[in-house]
Amino acid sequence: MFTLKRTETSTQEIKKSRFLAICAPVPDEQAAKAFLAEHSDPTANHNCWAWRIGQAYRFNDDGEPSGTAGKPILAAIDGQSLDRVAVVVTRWFGGILLGSGGLMRAYGGTAALCLRAAEKIEMIETVRATIACDFADLALIKARLLARNVTLVGESFTDKGPVMTVDMRKDEADGILAMVTDLSRGRAVIATDD
């Protein structure tokens, strides 16, 4: 899956109607709602939109015939394997009716045009783990974790020893945690956030 690096815009004119698409990365539903409120133009005839965040998604036709705007915008998001993305397509009516098929092509096409122009970044699913180890094992474990591109989120020290909180790629987590167990000869206490 991919998400967008930054906000992007695209415009096109179809049979005298002007379409403006704005897409952006959104981390959660609140951010998606804020993005839509900020980028909807009250002077336009229609502000149709869609967003996807994981399994959650919403779309709106904003007065266009049902299924002719929001669903094609969502299909453009899904068609490019995007997640955590919101798109609003604003239409200023030009006097010529486009019909249902024309509206679907116009909204979906404008959204897809905008999304294709946007710079994308790969989303890597991570898992967080807490590792409690002996002081004697800390330097070696920390060095090996950093060599495997594990992110050290936090580190604290208790009377029993150091406790590290780390983020790692989910697809590499089992191997990394097995390495920690081996390095500590089974003494490290590992807990993952599921």
DRENPA-3360 file (N, C-alpha, C; in nm, 2 decimals, always signed):
BEGIN
1 = MFTLKRTE = +0.08/-0.12/+0.00/+0.00/+0.00/+0.00/+0.09/+0.12/+0.00 ~ +0.03/+0.23/-0.05/+0.10/+0.36/-0.06/+0.01/+0.47/+0.00 ~ +0.07/+0.58/+0.03/+0.00/+0.70/+0.07/+0.07/+0.81/-0.01 ~ +0.01/+0.93/+0.01/+0.07/+1.05/-0.06/+0.17/+1.12/+0.02 ~ +0.27/+1.18/-0.04/+0.37/+1.26/+0.03/+0.32/+1.39/+0.07 ~ +0.24/+1.46/-0.01/+0.19/+1.59/+0.01/+0.06/+1.61/-0.06 ~ +0.00/+1.73/-0.04/-0.13/+1.77/-0.11/-0.09/+1.79/-0.26 ~ -0.19/+1.75/-0.35/-0.17/+1.77/-0.49/-0.30/+1.82/-0.55;
9 = TSTQEIKK = -0.30/+1.90/-0.66/-0.42/+1.94/-0.72/-0.41/+1.92/-0.87 ~ -0.53/+1.90/-0.94/-0.54/+1.89/-1.08/-0.67/+1.95/-1.12 ~ -0.67/+2.00/-1.24/-0.80/+2.06/-1.30/-0.82/+2.01/-1.44 ~ -0.94/+2.00/-1.48/-0.97/+1.98/-1.62/-1.11/+2.03/-1.65 ~ -1.13/+2.06/-1.78/-1.26/+2.11/-1.82/-1.33/+2.00/-1.91 ~ -1.45/+1.97/-1.88/-1.52/+1.87/-1.95/-1.66/+1.93/-1.99 ~ -1.68/+1.95/-2.12/-1.81/+2.01/-2.17/-1.85/+2.13/-2.09 ~ -1.76/+2.22/-2.08/-1.78/+2.35/-2.02/-1.79/+2.35/-1.87;
17 = SRFLAICA = -1.79/+2.23/-1.80/-1.79/+2.22/-1.66/-1.64/+2.22/-1.62 ~ -1.61/+2.29/-1.51/-1.47/+2.29/-1.46/-1.46/+2.20/-1.34 ~ -1.36/+2.11/-1.34/-1.34/+2.02/-1.23/-1.21/+2.04/-1.17 ~ -1.21/+2.05/-1.03/-1.08/+2.07/-0.96/-1.07/+1.96/-0.86 ~ -0.96/+1.88/-0.86/-0.94/+1.77/-0.77/-0.83/+1.81/-0.68 ~ -0.85/+1.79/-0.55/-0.74/+1.81/-0.45/-0.73/+1.68/-0.37 ~ -0.61/+1.63/-0.36/-0.59/+1.50/-0.28/-0.48/+1.53/-0.18 ~ -0.49/+1.46/-0.07/-0.39/+1.48/+0.04/-0.38/+1.35/+0.13;
25 = PVPDEQAA = -0.27/+1.33/+0.19/-0.26/+1.22/+0.29/-0.33/+1.27/+0.42 ~ -0.40/+1.17/+0.48/-0.47/+1.20/+0.60/-0.45/+1.08/+0.70 ~ -0.40/+1.11/+0.82/-0.37/+1.00/+0.92/-0.49/+0.93/+0.98 ~ -0.60/+1.01/+0.99/-0.72/+0.95/+1.06/-0.85/+1.02/+1.01 ~ -0.96/+0.97/+1.06/-1.09/+1.03/+1.01/-1.11/+1.17/+1.04 ~ -1.06/+1.22/+1.16/-1.07/+1.36/+1.19/-0.99/+1.45/+1.09 ~ -0.87/+1.40/+1.06/-0.80/+1.48/+0.96/-0.86/+1.48/+0.82 ~ -0.93/+1.37/+0.79/-1.00/+1.36/+0.66/-1.12/+1.46/+0.66;
33 = KAFLAEHS = -1.19/+1.47/+0.77/-1.30/+1.56/+0.78/-1.25/+1.71/+0.77 ~ -1.14/+1.73/+0.84/-1.09/+1.87/+0.84/-1.04/+1.91/+0.70 ~ -0.98/+1.81/+0.63/-0.93/+1.84/+0.49/-1.05/+1.87/+0.40 ~ -1.16/+1.79/+0.41/-1.27/+1.81/+0.33/-1.34/+1.95/+0.36 ~ -1.35/+1.98/+0.48/-1.41/+2.11/+0.52/-1.32/+2.23/+0.47 ~ -1.19/+2.21/+0.47/-1.10/+2.32/+0.43/-1.10/+2.34/+0.28 ~ -1.11/+2.23/+0.21/-1.09/+2.24/+0.06/-1.22/+2.23/-0.02 ~ -1.34/+2.23/+0.04/-1.47/+2.24/-0.03/-1.49/+2.38/-0.06;
41 = DPTANHNC = -1.53/+2.41/-0.18/-1.56/+2.55/-0.22/-1.71/+2.58/-0.21 ~ -1.75/+2.67/-0.12/-1.90/+2.70/-0.11/-1.95/+2.76/-0.24 ~ -1.87/+2.82/-0.32/-1.92/+2.89/-0.44/-1.95/+2.79/-0.56 ~ -1.90/+2.66/-0.54/-1.91/+2.56/-0.65/-2.05/+2.50/-0.64 ~ -2.08/+2.43/-0.75/-2.21/+2.36/-0.76/-2.21/+2.23/-0.68 ~ -2.09/+2.16/-0.68/-2.08/+2.03/-0.61/-1.94/+2.02/-0.56 ~ -1.93/+1.97/-0.44/-1.80/+1.93/-0.38/-1.81/+1.78/-0.34 ~ -1.77/+1.69/-0.43/-1.79/+1.55/-0.41/-1.65/+1.50/-0.36;
49 = WAWRIGQA = -1.66/+1.40/-0.27/-1.54/+1.35/-0.21/-1.54/+1.20/-0.17 ~ -1.42/+1.15/-0.14/-1.41/+1.02/-0.08/-1.28/+1.01/-0.01 ~ -1.27/+0.93/+0.09/-1.15/+0.90/+0.16/-1.14/+0.75/+0.21 ~ -1.02/+0.70/+0.22/-1.00/+0.57/+0.27/-0.88/+0.57/+0.37 ~ -0.91/+0.51/+0.49/-0.81/+0.49/+0.60/-0.83/+0.35/+0.64 ~ -0.74/+0.26/+0.59/-0.74/+0.12/+0.63/-0.87/+0.06/+0.57 ~ -0.95/+0.00/+0.66/-1.08/-0.06/+0.61/-1.19/+0.04/+0.61 ~ -1.17/+0.15/+0.68/-1.27/+0.26/+0.68/-1.27/+0.34/+0.56;
57 = YRFNDDGE = -1.39/+0.37/+0.51/-1.39/+0.47/+0.39/-1.53/+0.54/+0.39 ~ -1.54/+0.65/+0.33/-1.66/+0.72/+0.31/-1.65/+0.79/+0.18 ~ -1.77/+0.82/+0.12/-1.78/+0.90/+0.00/-1.91/+0.98/+0.00 ~ -1.92/+1.08/-0.08/-2.04/+1.17/-0.09/-2.05/+1.22/-0.23 ~ -2.18/+1.22/-0.28/-2.21/+1.27/-0.41/-2.25/+1.42/-0.41 ~ -2.27/+1.48/-0.30/-2.30/+1.62/-0.28/-2.40/+1.67/-0.39 ~ -2.51/+1.60/-0.40/-2.62/+1.65/-0.49/-2.62/+1.59/-0.63 ~ -2.51/+1.53/-0.67/-2.50/+1.47/-0.80/-2.59/+1.34/-0.79;
65 = PSGTAGKP = -2.63/+1.28/-0.90/-2.71/+1.16/-0.90/-2.63/+1.05/-0.82 ~ -2.70/+0.97/-0.75/-2.64/+0.87/-0.66/-2.55/+0.78/-0.73 ~ -2.42/+0.77/-0.68/-2.32/+0.68/-0.73/-2.24/+0.73/-0.85 ~ -2.26/+0.86/-0.88/-2.19/+0.91/-1.00/-2.07/+0.99/-0.97 ~ -2.04/+1.02/-0.84/-1.93/+1.10/-0.80/-1.84/+1.04/-0.69 ~ -1.90/+1.02/-0.58/-1.82/+0.97/-0.46/-1.76/+0.83/-0.49 ~ -1.84/+0.74/-0.54/-1.79/+0.60/-0.57/-1.68/+0.60/-0.67 ~ -1.69/+0.68/-0.78/-1.58/+0.68/-0.88/-1.45/+0.74/-0.82;
73 = ILAAIDGQ = -1.47/+0.84/-0.73/-1.35/+0.90/-0.66/-1.28/+0.79/-0.57 ~ -1.37/+0.72/-0.49/-1.31/+0.61/-0.41/-1.25/+0.50/-0.50 ~ -1.31/+0.47/-0.61/-1.25/+0.37/-0.70/-1.11/+0.42/-0.75 ~ -1.10/+0.55/-0.77/-0.97/+0.60/-0.82/-0.86/+0.58/-0.71 ~ -0.90/+0.60/-0.58/-0.81/+0.58/-0.47/-0.77/+0.44/-0.46 ~ -0.87/+0.35/-0.46/-0.84/+0.20/-0.45/-0.77/+0.15/-0.57 ~ -0.79/+0.21/-0.69/-0.73/+0.16/-0.81/-0.58/+0.19/-0.81 ~ -0.53/+0.28/-0.73/-0.39/+0.31/-0.72/-0.33/+0.25/-0.60;
81 = SLDRVAVV = -0.40/+0.16/-0.53/-0.35/+0.10/-0.40/-0.31/+0.20/-0.30 ~ -0.40/+0.30/-0.28/-0.36/+0.41/-0.18/-0.44/+0.39/-0.05 ~ -0.38/+0.43/+0.06/-0.45/+0.43/+0.19/-0.41/+0.56/+0.26 ~ -0.50/+0.59/+0.35/-0.48/+0.72/+0.43/-0.48/+0.84/+0.34 ~ -0.58/+0.84/+0.25/-0.59/+0.95/+0.14/-0.73/+1.00/+0.14 ~ -0.74/+1.13/+0.12/-0.87/+1.20/+0.10/-0.86/+1.27/-0.03 ~ -0.98/+1.27/-0.11/-0.98/+1.35/-0.23/-1.12/+1.42/-0.24 ~ -1.11/+1.55/-0.27/-1.23/+1.62/-0.30/-1.23/+1.67/-0.44;
89 = VTRWFGGI = -1.34/+1.65/-0.52/-1.35/+1.70/-0.66/-1.46/+1.80/-0.66 ~ -1.42/+1.92/-0.69/-1.52/+2.03/-0.70/-1.56/+2.06/-0.84 ~ -1.69/+2.08/-0.86/-1.74/+2.10/-1.00/-1.81/+2.24/-1.01 ~ -1.78/+2.31/-1.11/-1.85/+2.43/-1.14/-1.92/+2.40/-1.27 ~ -2.06/+2.40/-1.26/-2.14/+2.35/-1.38/-2.13/+2.45/-1.49 ~ -2.11/+2.39/-1.61/-2.09/+2.47/-1.73/-2.21/+2.48/-1.82 ~ -2.33/+2.42/-1.78/-2.45/+2.44/-1.86/-2.48/+2.32/-1.95 ~ -2.39/+2.22/-1.96/-2.42/+2.10/-2.04/-2.43/+1.98/-1.95;
97 = LLGSGGLM = -2.54/+1.91/-1.96/-2.55/+1.79/-1.87/-2.46/+1.68/-1.92 ~ -2.40/+1.61/-1.83/-2.31/+1.50/-1.87/-2.37/+1.36/-1.87 ~ -2.48/+1.35/-1.81/-2.54/+1.21/-1.79/-2.46/+1.13/-1.69 ~ -2.52/+1.02/-1.64/-2.46/+0.94/-1.54/-2.32/+0.89/-1.57 ~ -2.31/+0.83/-1.69/-2.18/+0.78/-1.73/-2.07/+0.89/-1.74 ~ -2.11/+1.00/-1.80/-2.02/+1.12/-1.81/-1.98/+1.17/-1.68 ~ -2.07/+1.18/-1.58/-2.04/+1.22/-1.45/-1.94/+1.13/-1.38 ~ -1.96/+1.00/-1.40/-1.87/+0.90/-1.34/-1.73/+0.91/-1.39;
105 = RAYGGTAA = -1.72/+0.92/-1.53/-1.59/+0.94/-1.59/-1.53/+1.07/-1.55 ~ -1.60/+1.18/-1.54/-1.55/+1.31/-1.51/-1.49/+1.31/-1.37 ~ -1.57/+1.27/-1.27/-1.53/+1.27/-1.13/-1.42/+1.17/-1.10 ~ -1.44/+1.04/-1.15/-1.33/+0.94/-1.13/-1.21/+0.98/-1.21 ~ -1.22/+1.03/-1.33/-1.10/+1.06/-1.41/-1.03/+1.18/-1.35 ~ -1.10/+1.28/-1.30/-1.03/+1.40/-1.24/-0.95/+1.35/-1.12 ~ -1.02/+1.27/-1.03/-0.95/+1.22/-0.91/-0.83/+1.14/-0.95 ~ -0.84/+1.05/-1.05/-0.73/+0.96/-1.09/-0.62/+1.05/-1.14;
113 = LCLRAAEK = -0.65/+1.15/-1.22/-0.55/+1.24/-1.28/-0.47/+1.30/-1.16 ~ -0.54/+1.35/-1.06/-0.47/+1.42/-0.95/-0.39/+1.32/-0.87 ~ -0.44/+1.20/-0.85/-0.37/+1.10/-0.77/-0.24/+1.05/-0.85 ~ -0.25/+1.04/-0.98/-0.14/+0.99/-1.06/-0.03/+1.10/-1.05 ~ -0.06/+1.23/-1.04/+0.04/+1.33/-1.04/+0.10/+1.35/-0.90 ~ +0.04/+1.29/-0.80/+0.09/+1.31/-0.66/+0.21/+1.21/-0.64 ~ +0.30/+1.26/-0.56/+0.42/+1.18/-0.52/+0.37/+1.08/-0.41 ~ +0.41/+0.95/-0.43/+0.36/+0.85/-0.33/+0.48/+0.80/-0.25;
121 = IEMIETVR = +0.45/+0.75/-0.13/+0.54/+0.68/-0.05/+0.48/+0.55/+0.00 ~ +0.57/+0.45/+0.01/+0.52/+0.32/+0.05/+0.49/+0.32/+0.20 ~ +0.38/+0.26/+0.24/+0.34/+0.25/+0.38/+0.39/+0.11/+0.43 ~ +0.47/+0.12/+0.53/+0.53/+0.00/+0.59/+0.46/-0.03/+0.73 ~ +0.40/-0.14/+0.74/+0.33/-0.17/+0.86/+0.44/-0.21/+0.97 ~ +0.42/-0.15/+1.09/+0.52/-0.17/+1.19/+0.45/-0.23/+1.31 ~ +0.53/-0.29/+1.40/+0.49/-0.34/+1.53/+0.58/-0.28/+1.64 ~ +0.52/-0.25/+1.75/+0.60/-0.20/+1.86/+0.62/-0.31/+1.97;
129 = ATIACDFA = +0.75/-0.31/+2.02/+0.78/-0.41/+2.12/+0.86/-0.35/+2.23 ~ +0.84/-0.41/+2.35/+0.92/-0.36/+2.47/+1.02/-0.48/+2.50 ~ +1.14/-0.44/+2.52/+1.25/-0.54/+2.54/+1.32/-0.50/+2.67 ~ +1.30/-0.59/+2.77/+1.38/-0.57/+2.90/+1.49/-0.67/+2.90 ~ +1.61/-0.62/+2.92/+1.73/-0.71/+2.92/+1.82/-0.68/+3.03 ~ +1.93/-0.75/+3.04/+2.03/-0.73/+3.14/+2.12/-0.61/+3.09 ~ +2.19/-0.54/+3.19/+2.28/-0.44/+3.15/+2.39/-0.49/+3.06 ~ +2.44/-0.61/+3.09/+2.55/-0.67/+3.02/+2.51/-0.70/+2.87;
137 = DLALIKAR = +2.39/-0.71/+2.84/+2.34/-0.74/+2.70/+2.30/-0.62/+2.62 ~ +2.29/-0.51/+2.69/+2.23/-0.39/+2.63/+2.31/-0.34/+2.51 ~ +2.43/-0.32/+2.52/+2.51/-0.27/+2.40/+2.50/-0.35/+2.28 ~ +2.52/-0.48/+2.30/+2.51/-0.57/+2.18/+2.37/-0.58/+2.12 ~ +2.27/-0.59/+2.20/+2.13/-0.59/+2.15/+2.10/-0.46/+2.08 ~ +2.13/-0.35/+2.14/+2.10/-0.22/+2.08/+2.17/-0.21/+1.94 ~ +2.30/-0.24/+1.94/+2.37/-0.23/+1.81/+2.31/-0.32/+1.70 ~ +2.27/-0.44/+1.74/+2.21/-0.53/+1.64/+2.08/-0.48/+1.59;
145 = LLARNVTL = +2.00/-0.43/+1.69/+1.87/-0.37/+1.65/+1.88/-0.26/+1.55 ~ +1.97/-0.17/+1.58/+1.99/-0.05/+1.49/+2.05/-0.10/+1.36 ~ +2.13/-0.20/+1.35/+2.18/-0.25/+1.23/+2.06/-0.31/+1.14 ~ +1.96/-0.36/+1.21/+1.84/-0.41/+1.13/+1.73/-0.31/+1.11 ~ +1.77/-0.18/+1.12/+1.68/-0.06/+1.09/+1.56/-0.06/+1.18 ~ +1.58/-0.11/+1.31/+1.47/-0.10/+1.41/+1.48/+0.04/+1.47 ~ +1.37/+0.11/+1.49/+1.37/+0.24/+1.55/+1.35/+0.23/+1.70 ~ +1.45/+0.29/+1.77/+1.44/+0.30/+1.91/+1.35/+0.42/+1.95;
153 = VGESFTDK = +1.24/+0.38/+2.01/+1.14/+0.49/+2.04/+1.16/+0.54/+2.18 ~ +1.21/+0.46/+2.27/+1.23/+0.50/+2.41/+1.32/+0.40/+2.48 ~ +1.39/+0.45/+2.59/+1.47/+0.37/+2.67/+1.47/+0.42/+2.81 ~ +1.45/+0.33/+2.90/+1.45/+0.36/+3.04/+1.53/+0.26/+3.12 ~ +1.56/+0.29/+3.24/+1.64/+0.20/+3.32/+1.57/+0.18/+3.46 ~ +1.56/+0.05/+3.49/+1.49/+0.01/+3.62/+1.60/-0.05/+3.71 ~ +1.56/-0.09/+3.83/+1.66/-0.16/+3.92/+1.70/-0.30/+3.86 ~ +1.61/-0.35/+3.77/+1.64/-0.48/+3.71/+1.72/-0.47/+3.58;
161 = GPVMTVDM = +1.72/-0.36/+3.52/+1.80/-0.34/+3.40/+1.73/-0.25/+3.30 ~ +1.79/-0.23/+3.18/+1.73/-0.14/+3.08/+1.60/-0.20/+3.02 ~ +1.51/-0.11/+2.97/+1.39/-0.14/+2.90/+1.39/-0.05/+2.78 ~ +1.39/-0.12/+2.66/+1.38/-0.04/+2.53/+1.24/-0.06/+2.47 ~ +1.19/+0.04/+2.41/+1.07/+0.04/+2.33/+1.11/+0.06/+2.19 ~ +1.08/-0.03/+2.10/+1.12/-0.03/+1.96/+1.01/-0.05/+1.86 ~ +1.02/+0.01/+1.74/+0.93/-0.01/+1.63/+1.01/-0.08/+1.52 ~ +0.95/-0.19/+1.47/+1.01/-0.26/+1.36/+0.91/-0.30/+1.25;
169 = RKDEADGI = +0.96/-0.33/+1.14/+0.87/-0.38/+1.03/+0.80/-0.50/+1.08 ~ +0.67/-0.51/+1.05/+0.59/-0.63/+1.10/+0.64/-0.75/+1.03 ~ +0.67/-0.74/+0.90/+0.71/-0.87/+0.83/+0.85/-0.92/+0.87 ~ +0.93/-0.84/+0.95/+1.06/-0.88/+1.00/+1.06/-0.90/+1.15 ~ +0.95/-0.88/+1.22/+0.94/-0.88/+1.36/+0.98/-1.01/+1.42 ~ +0.93/-1.12/+1.37/+0.96/-1.25/+1.43/+1.11/-1.28/+1.43 ~ +1.18/-1.25/+1.32/+1.32/-1.28/+1.31/+1.40/-1.19/+1.40 ~ +1.36/-1.06/+1.41/+1.43/-0.97/+1.50/+1.42/-1.01/+1.64;
177 = LAMVTDLS = +1.30/-1.04/+1.69/+1.27/-1.08/+1.82/+1.35/-1.22/+1.86 ~ +1.35/-1.31/+1.76/+1.43/-1.43/+1.78/+1.58/-1.40/+1.80 ~ +1.63/-1.30/+1.72/+1.77/-1.26/+1.74/+1.79/-1.20/+1.88 ~ +1.70/-1.12/+1.93/+1.72/-1.06/+2.07/+1.72/-1.18/+2.17 ~ +1.63/-1.27/+2.15/+1.63/-1.39/+2.25/+1.76/-1.46/+2.24 ~ +1.82/-1.49/+2.12/+1.94/-1.56/+2.11/+2.06/-1.47/+2.17 ~ +2.06/-1.34/+2.14/+2.17/-1.26/+2.19/+2.17/-1.26/+2.35 ~ +2.05/-1.26/+2.41/+2.04/-1.25/+2.55/+2.04/-1.39/+2.62;
185 = RGRAVIAT = +2.06/-1.49/+2.53/+2.06/-1.63/+2.58/+1.93/-1.66/+2.65 ~ +1.82/-1.60/+2.60/+1.68/-1.63/+2.66/+1.65/-1.55/+2.78 ~ +1.73/-1.46/+2.82/+1.70/-1.38/+2.94/+1.61/-1.26/+2.91 ~ +1.61/-1.20/+2.79/+1.54/-1.08/+2.76/+1.39/-1.11/+2.77 ~ +1.32/-1.02/+2.83/+1.17/-1.03/+2.83/+1.11/-0.94/+2.73 ~ +1.04/-1.00/+2.63/+0.99/-0.93/+2.52/+0.83/-0.93/+2.52 ~ +0.78/-0.81/+2.50/+0.63/-0.80/+2.49/+0.60/-0.71/+2.37 ~ +0.51/-0.76/+2.28/+0.47/-0.68/+2.16/+0.33/-0.62/+2.18;
193 = DD = +0.31/-0.51/+2.12/+0.18/-0.44/+2.12/+0.10/-0.50/+2.00 ~ +0.00/-0.57/+2.03/-0.08/-0.63/+1.92/-0.21/-0.55/+1.90;
% end
